[in-house]
Amino acid sequence: MGKLLEPSQNIERSIMKKYRKELWNPFIKAVKNYELVQENDKIAVCISGGKDSMLMAKLMQLLQRYGDVPFELTFLVMDPGYNEKNRKKIEENAKILNVPITVFETNIFDVANSVDKSPCYLCARMRRGYLYSRAKELGCNKIAYAHHKDDIIETAMMSLLYEGRFYAFPPVTHLDRTDLTVIRPLMLVSEADVKGFRNKYQLPVCKNPCPMDGHTN
């Protein structure tokens, strides 16, 4: 009788085998084609607890393990003011996936909810600021965001419709003010394939904890 695999091992094996075409191959293609990872990089992998960022964390972990280029990873979770249930869920999910997260706390939700206009804009801006600062403190030179192919297409369409210009998330963005580089390793992965994988293997994720979810446009 074969040895039973841990949940994280099952997830890893399914990424590399059953879902190789849908997940691993487009991930590797983006990494190589756009040179997202270089030798001696230290990359902050930003985890919100959702399906996209949790999968990205696992893919980056596998790349570090099996890739030819040596680099470091920090799995960074910013707590913007989660309630205890959501915070615990993210921590439990990280243990199931065998992803060693680094959590730091902020008061972003409290600040954003105290303003009458554009709380989502303020929240997003503050999130970026805190993430960039923390990544720099940890010695990182890159930040990985989990924008997938559908996010990029949607951004381009919204830009055309509402701004009259064509703009989409690039695979690599250098931030001059912080001297950090943002990379998007899921940019060739479709959301449908992420959802399919999550549903098939019951990938543990956290529901959007934003207090304004469903109340803003």
Disulfide bonds with the S-S distance in Angstrom:
none
